[in-house]
Amino acid sequence: MNPPCAFISVIIPTYSRPGPLRRCIATLASQTYPRQSFEVIVVDDGGDPPATKCLQDDVVLDLPIVLLRQPNRGAAAARSAGLAHARGPILAFLDDDCTAPPDYLAAIDRVFRTHPDTQVVQVGIEHPEPENIYGRTWKFTLEETLKVNLDPTQYGRLTCGTLGGVMVARREIFGDVAFDPTLSRSREDADLRYQLQARGLPVYYEPQIRVFHHQRDTLWSYLAQFVAYGRGEFHLQRKWGATPAPYRYVTLTSWQALRSLLRAERARRGLAMYSVLWLRRHASLCGTMYERAAWEFPRHVVLRWARFGWLLVTSYATLFFQAVFAPTLEPAMFKQSLRSLKSDIGNKSRRSSNRPGEQRTDPARWRGGPHRNSGHLGRGLIIQLASSNRHAITVHEGTGLP
């Protein structure tokens, strides 16, 4: 007799993307996993239109879905809200722009059943749109990043230095770590990886758990994503300071990267992808410098933009002099900006906790997990979509707690 399947809670934060969300949930409705052994929790982070409108399809209503709605506070707060309502011992985090193959949940159950000591898993993320240049660029980035961040263990498994928002974890680890809601822009996943490193919890890489990530299809939306990453990176570095990063950086705009792209993608597409890599690097730098200027001048718009311009000029000047006077060094503009960022605001950020109206971000503040910081979830709309009564929607107005 086969052992009973583990109950899995799938948590999906979403914000104003009804089309991708509907596509994501439709793939969960096609799972081979027993329907009574999983639930889907959708956290609408104050999007417009509300996610309720895209959860009225017959396919969707056949799923055990819990819909939570809260004011816009970012992905970290949305994941924490979903975690607070989850019933399963295993938590699978998905993004709304992802889709899952039919064996997604079955593979999760198989991995955690085969390796009962596993706490956190980085899944294998694949690119489903070969003609999307931004998706191909993302795939190249992922492959190059994994090359330097995967380490074999003595038992034949791989540990991973990185951790994305699309991951799987046991519920009990969130008694020691938590998504930091103050990182509302982005990089809350990297912050969680820092916390796991501080507590000695390894992240295993399991490519047999597959997820398809659908990338943006316009240059503007793609670069806007990396501006947000840069803004989140400022607060991540401000929080952790000189703490060694759990992951290794890889330079994707080096001559070696260009040669790799030209060999793999031929000249035209390789050059286009290399240009995209440079543009997104500048977008990340702009995001980091703008967030630094906004942090220094939160109320003075003119001074903020003047400071932002000065930071960009000095960053590019540093890159220029490095390239001219130290040609043997590989240009590393983004990493250089982060190093100067740490040295400039390392002590200043600690003193800033006395600024009126601002609370210092302390890594230990969130170690209590969601049962201690659940008060930050706020009031929200909770809608239960139960498969036992497809057309009955129960609405609860409460504190955001189950």
N, C-alpha and C positions, 0 to 999 in steps of 0.2 A: 504493500500500500504506500502510495506517495505521501510524503509529509504535507501538512496544510501550507498553503502559500502565505507568506508574510503580508500583513496589511501595509500598504504603501500610500502615503499622502503626497500628491503632486501639487506643488505650490507654484502659481503663475502670477507674478506681478504684471500689471498692464497699465498703460497710460495712452489714451486717445489713439488706439490702433485696433479698431474693431475687425477689420479685414484679416490681418495676421492672427489676431486672437482666435477668430472663428476657425481659421485654417489649422491652428495649433490644436484646439480642442477636438476638431474632427479627427485628427490622427490618434488622439487618445481614445476616441470612441471605437477605433479599429483595432484595439489591442487584443492579443490572444490571451492575455492574463484574465483570470476570472473577475467578472464585473463586481462581485461582492467583496473582492480583496483589495480594492483601492478606492480612493476618493480624489476629487479634483477641487482645489481651493483657488479661486480666482480673486485677486485683490486689485480692485479698481482704484488707482491712486489719483482720484479726482479728475479723471479724464472726461473729455467732451467729444463725442456723445458718450453717455454712460455705457458701461459694458453690458448692462442688462439687455440692451436692444439686440446684441449679437448672440444672446444665449436663449433664444426662443425657437431655434430650429428643432425639428423632431429628433435629429441625430444627437444634438446637444442635450435635450431634455431627457434622453434615455440614460444619461450619465449621472452618477452621484456627485452633484456639484454644490459647493458652497460659494456664494458670491459675497465678498466683503467690499464695501465702499468707504473710502476715507478721504479727507482733504489731501491735496497734493503735498507729500513730504519726501518723495524719493523712493528709490527701489529698496533701500535698506529698511526703512520703516514699513514698506509694503510686505517685504519678506518676513519681518518680525510679526506683523499682524497675521499673516498666513500660518506662521509657526505656532502662534498662540492658539489657533483654532484647530490645528491638525490633530488627528486621533491616532495616526500610524506611528509605529516605532522606527520606521524608515521614511525619510523625507527626500523627495526628488524635486529639485528646484529647476524649473524651466523658465525661459524667457518667452514673451508672446510672439517674437519673430522666429521661433524655432518650431520644428515639427519632429515627431518621433516615429520611427519604424514600428511595425506591428509587434516586434519582440522586445521593445524597449523595457517594459515593466518586468517581463519574464527574465531578461538578462540581469536586471537589478537584483531580483530575488535569487538568481543563480549565484551571482558574485558574493552576496552577503551570506548566503547559506554555505557556500564553499569555504569562505574565509570569515568565520564568525568573529575574529578579532579586528576586522576592518571597521574603522570609524568614519572615514571620509574618503570619497572617491571622486577623482576628476574623470569625467566621461570622455569618450572619443567624439570629437565634433567634426562633422563632415560638411563639405560644400556641395549643395545640390544643384547649383545653377552654373554650369561650366562656361556659359557665354557672358556672365556678369564679370566685368573686369575688376570690380571692387571685391567681389567674392573670391576671385582667383588671387588677388593681392592679399586678402585676409588669409587664404589657405597657405600661401607662401610664408606669411608671417608666423602662422601657427606652427608650421613644420620647422622653421628655423628656430623658433623659441623652444619647442620641445627637444630639439637636438642638444641643447645646452642645459635643459632643466630636468631631464629624466635620469635617474640613478638606479642601477640594479641593486636588489637586496640579495642576501645570501640564500633566500628561498625562491629565487627566480622571478620575483615580482618587481615592478618598477614603481618607485616613488617619484612624485612630481613636485617641483618647486613652485609651480604656479597653481592658481585656483581661480576658475571663472565662476560667474553667477550660475551657470548651468552645471550642477554638481549633484551628488547624492551623499547623504550623511545619516548616521544614526541620531535619533532624537536626543539621547542622553548627553551628547557633547555640548549641547546648548545650555547645559548647566554651568559650563566653564567659559564658553565663548558666546558671542552674539553679534548680530549685524548692528553696526554703530549708526543710529539714525542721524547723527550730526554730519555724516558723509552723504549728504543728500544729492550731490551732483553726480558722483560716480566713484569707482574704486573701492566700494564697500566690500567687494570680493577679495581684493588684495589686502585690505585691512583684516579680514577674517583669516587670511593665510598668515599674516603676522601673528595673530593671536594663537593660531594653532602651533606655530613654531615656538612661541614663548612657553607653551604648555607641553611641548614634546610630542604632539600628535601628528603622525605622518599622514600624508595625502597619497593615496595609491592611484596609479593611472590604469584605467580599465577600458581599453578601446572597444571591447566587445559590447559595452553599453553605448550605443550609438545615438547621436542627436544630429539633426540637420539644421544648420544655421543659415537663414536667408538674409543676405546682406542688402544694404540700401542700393538703390538703382540710379541714384543721381550723385554727382560730385558734391553738390552743396550739402545734401543730407549726410553723406559719408564724412565730409570734413567737419561738419557740426558735431558729429559723434565724438571726434577726437579733440575738438575744442573742449567738450564736456569732460573727456578723460583728463585733459591737462588741468582743468579747474579742480577736479577731484584729486589729482596728484599733488597739488599744492597742500591741501589739507591732510592728505596721507603722510607726506613728509613732515609736515608741521607736527603731527601727532606722534610719529615714531622717532623723529630726530635722527640720531646717529645709530639707531638699532640696525644691525646688519639685515639686509633684505633676505627673505627666504628664497627668492628667485634670482636668476642671473639675467642681466640685461643682454640683449643682442642688438648689434648695430645693423640695421636693415638698409642703410643708404651708403654702405661701403662699396669699394670697387669689387670686392669679392662677391657681394650680393648682386651687383649688376651683371657680373660674369655668369653667376648661377641662373639669373633670370634669362639672359640671352641664350644660354644653352637649353634651358627647359622650355622657353616660350617663343623662341625665334626673335628676330630683331624688332619688328614693329610692336608686337604685344609686350615684349620684354621691356622696351624703352618706355612704353606707356605705363606699365605697372611700376617701374622704377620712379617715374615722375609722380605717380600717385603716392608712393612711399615718402618721397621728399615733401610733397604737399601736406600729407597728414602729420609729418614730423613738425613742420612749421605750425600747423593748426594746434598740435599739442603744446608747443612752446607758447603760442599766443594765449591759449587757455590758462596755462600756468602763470604767465606774467600778468594777465588781466586779473586773475583771482588774487594774486599777491597785492596788486595795486588796490583792488577793492577792499582787501582786508586792512590795508594801511589807511585808506581814506574811505570809510564806509558811507559818509554823509556828504562828501564834497565831490560832485561828479566831475567838475573841471579838473581838479587836482588828481582825481583818479585816472582820468584819461591822459593827463600830462605825465604822470608817473608810469603808466603803462607804456607810453611811447618811449620814455627814457629807458625803461627796462629792456625793451626790444632793441633799441639802438646799442646799448652796452652789450647785450647778448650777441648780436651779430658782429659787433666790433671785436669781441673776444674770439669769435669763430674765425674772423678774417685774419687777425694777428697770429692766431694759432696756425692757420694754414700757411701763412707767409713765412713766419719765423721758426716754426717747428714742423716742417713738412714731413718728418718721419712719424709724426703722431697722427692717428686717424681722427678726422673731425668727429666730435661727439657733442653737438650743440645741446641736445636735450639733456644728456647726462651732466654736461658742464653747468647748465642752468640749474639743475637740481642740486649740484654740489654747492654752488654759490648761494642757492636758496637756503640750504641747511645752515651754512656758516653765518648768513646774514640774519636769519630769524630764529635760530636755535634758542638763544637766550631770551630774545625779545618775546617769543611766543609764550614762554613760561611767565614772563612778567605781565603779559597782556591779560592774564586771568583776573586781574584787578580792574580791568576796563568795565565801566558801568554797563550792565545789561548783557555781558558775555560770560559764558561759563567755559572753563578750561576743559579741553578734550583730554580725558585721562584713559589710557588703555585699560586700566583696572576697573574703570567705572562700569563696564558692561559685562564683567566676568560673571555676574550673577545670572545672566541668561534672561530669557523672555519673562519668566515668572517674577523677576524683580523689576524689570523696566517696562512691564506691560502697561503701566499708567501713561506711557508716552504714546500709546496707540490712539488715544483720543476717542471721540464719539464717532460712530460710523454706522452706515446702513448695512445690516446683515440680512441676506436673502438666501433661504434654503431652497434649492431646487432638487427635490427628491424624486427618484425614479419610481417609487411606489405610488406617487400621486402626481402624474406628469403636469397637470394643469393647475395644481394648487401651489401658490407661491406664498410662503410664510415670511412676513416682514417683521423684523425685530429692530427696535430703536434702542440702543444701549450704549455701553461704554466701550465697545469694541472687544469685549471679552466673551468667551463662550458661556 
